[in-house]
């Protein structure tokens, strides 16, 4: 006769010291070989809240929710007061610094363009159209993929000044 296959409890059921059923909502997300993953989430959110949250979701959403809970729980263990908010604040500060650097760089480019235009005007030569560059302005609401700069082969506009 066939042997009954013993079902291995998921990490969640192991921590709770109960048998894991086929309908266990936690089993797909907390494998038996990673008990620490459930333990940290259980310590912060509690089993009831985890189950309630996961039951209100579908497949891919559940995996994302579990990943978010693990991330938040890990952050709460490291910093019980601020948790993820501290990390988000740090990232926002980095964004602000980079936007400031971008604005300064754009201002410098505008300044250099102005000097170039004055030099070309002073020398009385017409710059070749193929080497003109339009610099985009960047706002925080504009995605980086939408910002394109026309490529300039080299400093040919400057070289053309000495050729005449």
PyMOL commands that set and color helices and strands:
alter all, ss='L'
color gray80, all
select helices_A, chain A and resi 11-16+35-45+47-55+59-78+84-123+129-131+144-146+156-163
alter helices_A, ss='H'
color red, helices_A
deselect
rebuild
show_as cartoon
